Amino acid sequence: MKRALALTALALAACTGVPASLVEAPAAETAPSWRAVDPDNLVILDAPTGQVVIELFPEAAPAHVARLRELLAEGFYDGEFFYRVIEGHVAQAGREFPMASKPWPNVPLEAERAVPAEGFVPLGNADLFAPEAGHRSGFAVGRGAGQEWLLNCPGALGMARDDGPDTGSTEIYFPLQPRRYLDRNYTIFGRIIDGIEHIQRLPRVNPSTEEEMNAIFGEDEPLAYQIAMFRRSKLNFNAVFAARLASAIPESERPAYEVMDTASAEWAALKESKRDYSAIPAFIAPPVNKLDICSLPVPARLSAPSQP
């Protein structure tokens, strides 16, 4: 009974958007396998809507993770904005006006990689966009022909870029809805493990027009000031107060997170509970017994503090 209740709580959190940290941990004797998140891969982002916690995946995109660590160490995102938040699409953050920042070298596209199947946990049913979908280390991935790539599910962390494949540098985005047509075209290198609701609550805003940008950086200083202040007023509720690695926070103050092991029996049971609804008497049409990989993110939780 305790095990059933624990799985029910985890499933509810994953499907309703309840912050993972608020899910009651299962009893010790029935606890599933969890792995600790490395503080060097844990990003804490503070926004007006709340705190967002992101896990990075350096094995999939080492150059992108290394770049983000550099940007965070510099405080690049502190005081900047989610300046492009498009309903049903993405929330994009960084420095809206590249001429206002020192140039950063571009990073190579790391949208997919050749990796053995060992460690890949299949979802268990066909996927619309990939030959096979499943999970690796808690991240939703697609596989085919020996290649593997992270998926543009809600809360995935991606790098925005220009038209060329190797033109990403500093601008990050989070899909607000599944944007699977972006898979293998943009580099995904992390995912939100807590606080995705705070990204979903950001006010929607379009990027500056070309006229606004030209005015801000034009020679008419009074007009430039007025346009810049007007733009800032539209973005006040989309600010990034601070973004930093957990490893940069004193150990006694930093949050510690765990992610459910996707090779565990508990994860397999949780997937099955969201695939098979045949026991629910209110269902009239037969359930399809399929699971969309973006509908069930792998659960994460705050680690219990160490006992003296």
N, C-alpha and C positions, 0 to 999 in steps of 0.2 A: 504493500500500500504506500509506504513512504517513497519508494522508487517511482511509482506511478504519479504521485503528487509532484515530485521534483521535476519529472519530465513535462508534466502539464504546465508547471510554472514557467519553465524555459521556453516551451512552445508558445505560450501566451505572450511572453516578452518579445520573442522574435517576430511575431506576426502583428503585434499591435503597436510597436514602436516604443514600448515602455523601456526606459533606460536600463541597460543590462546590469548596472550597478545596484539597481533597486530590486533585482530578483533575489529572493531568499536562497542562500546556498543550500544545496541538498545536505541531508544528514551525513556525518562523516562515514558511516558504515556503507552508504550507498552512493557516495560521491563519485561522479564520472571522472575520467582522466582530464586534467587540465594542464596546460603548459604556461609557464611564466613568460611574459613579454619582456624582451631585453630593453632596458631603459634607453639604450642608444637607438632603438627603433620605435620609441613611443613619443609621439608629438602631442603637446598640450596646447590647444588653440582657444583663446578666450575671446568671445564675441558678445555683443550686447544681448543676444538671445540666450546665451549660456555657454558652458565649457564643452568643447569638442575634443575627443581623444582619438588619435589616429595611430594605427600600427603600420610601419613601413615594412617592405619586403625586399631587402637588398639582393637576395638571390635572383630575383626576377629582373631587376633593373638597377644594377650597381651604380651606374653613372648618375642616374636620376636621384637615387637615395643620397649619394655623396654630395650632389649639388644642393639638395634640400638641407642637408646638415650644415653646409657652408652658409646658406642663406639664413638659417635659423640662428647660427652663431653670430652673425652680423646684426641680427634684429631686423632683417629685411622687411618682414611683413608687419612689424609693429607700427601701428598708426595708419596702416593702409586700409583698403576696403575690398569687400566683395562688390566689385563695380559692374559686374554683369551677372544678373540673376534672372534667368529666363524660365518662366513657368513651364513645367513639364520637360525641361531640358537640363541645364547645368547652372551651378553657382561657381563663378570664376573670381579668383582673388589674386592680388599682386599690386603692381604699380601700373595704373591705367595709362600713364603717359611715359613711354620709355625714354623720352628726351630728358625726363626729370631724374634719371638714375644713371649711374655709371653702367657701361655695357658689360654684360656677363657673356662669356663664350657660350655658344650653343652646345647642347649635349646630343649625342647620337640617339636616333630612334631605337628604343628597346621594347617594342610592342610585343615581340614574341621571341622565343628562344628554343633551341634544341635541348631537350632534357629527357632522360629515360622515364619510363612509366612508373618505376618504383617510387612510392610515396604519393602517387596520385590515387585519390579515392573517388571512383565513379559515382555520379549522382544516382544512377539506377534506371533512368529512362531517357528516351531520345530528346535531343535539344534542337531547337529551330535554327540556331545560328552556327553551331559547331558540330563536327562529326561526333564528338563526345564531350560532355561537360561533367565537372566534378569539383573536387577541392584538393588543395595542397596547402598544408600548414594553416588551415583556416581560411584561405583565400579562394574565391570562386575562380575557376580556370576552365578554359577550353583546350582540347587536344585534337591533333590530327596530323598524320604523316610525320610523327616524331617531333612535331613542334608543339609548344604550349604557350598560352597567353592568358593574362588576367582579363576579367570581364568588366564591362561598364555597367555594373549593377549600382543601384542607389547607394551612395556613400563611398564608392570607390574613389581613390585619389589618383588623378591623372595630370599630365603636363600638357597645357595648351601650347600650340605652335602656329607658325605661319604655314604657307602652302607646302614648302619643302619638308621632307621627312625629318631632316636633322636640324630643325629650326626652333626647338623648344629651349627655354633657358630659365625662366623664373615664374611664369604665370601658371598657377595650379587651378584645377577644377574638380568639382564633385558632381556626378550625375544626381539629379533630383528624382528621376524616374529611370527605369531600365533604358539604356541607349546602346543596345547591343550592336547596332550598325556601325558604331565607332570601334568595335573590337578589332585589334590588330592594326589599327590606323593611328591610334594615339597610345602613348606609353602609360600604363597603369602601374603604380609602384607602391600602393598602400590601400588601406580602407579604414573607414571610421568604425571603431569598436564600441564607442559610447558617445551619446549626444547627437546622433544624426538628426533628432527632432529640432535641434537648434539651427542646423543648416536649412532644414525644410521651412523654418519660420522666418527666414530672412525676407525682408521686403523685396519684391521683384523690381528690377531696375535695368534699363538698357544702357549700353556703354555710351560714352560721349559721342556726339556727332562730329563730323570733320570740321564743321564751322566752329563749334565750341572749342575744339582742340586748337585750331588755328588762332582763335581769339586769345586763348589762355597764353599761348606762346608767341603772340604778336607783339608789335612795337607800341601799341596803345595800352600803356600801363594801367590807367584807370579802368578801361574795359576789361583787360585781362584779369584784374583783381575782382571785378564784379562777377565775371563768368566763373572764375575759380571758386568764389564763395558760394555761388548758386549751385555749382556742381557738388561741392562739399555738403551743402545743406540737404541735397537729395540722397547722400550716402551716409548720413550720420548714424543711421540705425543698422548699417552694414559694416561697421568698423571692425578691424582686427585689433583688439586691445594689445594682445601679445601672443606670440607663437614661439615655442621653445621645446627642445628635447627634454624629456624627463631626466636624463642623465646630467643636465645642466642645473637641475634643482637640487638643493641639499637633500641627501638621502632621507633625513628625518621628516622632510616635508613633501617629498615627491609621491604621487600616487603610484601604485603598483597594480598591474592588471594580469589576468589569466584568460586564456582562450581555450574553449573546449577542443580536445583532441579529435580531429576528424577521422582518425583511425580507430576510435573507440567504439565499443558496442553501444554506448549511450547515444552517440551521434547517429549511428545507424538506426536506433530505435526512434529517435526524434524525427529523423527524415521519414521513416515509415508512418509515424503517427500523423504527419502532415500530407501523406500521399493517399492513405486509405481511410476514407470517411464512410465506409459501408455500414458501420455499426450505428450511425446517427439516424434515428428514426424519422427526423424531420425532412430528410432528403427524399425527394420524389423521383427525380431522374437518377439513374445509376451514376455514381462518381466515376470520373475518368481514371482515377488512380495514377495520376502523373504529378510531378513536382517541378515547378519552375525554379531554376537555380537562384534567381534573384529574389524570390519570395521568402526564403528562409536563410538569413545570414547566420553564420556560425556564432553561437552565443559567447559573450565575454563578460567578465565580472571583475570588480575590485578584489584584490587579494585580501585575505584576512590578515590583520596585523600580527606580527610575531608575538608569541607569548613569552613573558620573562621567565 
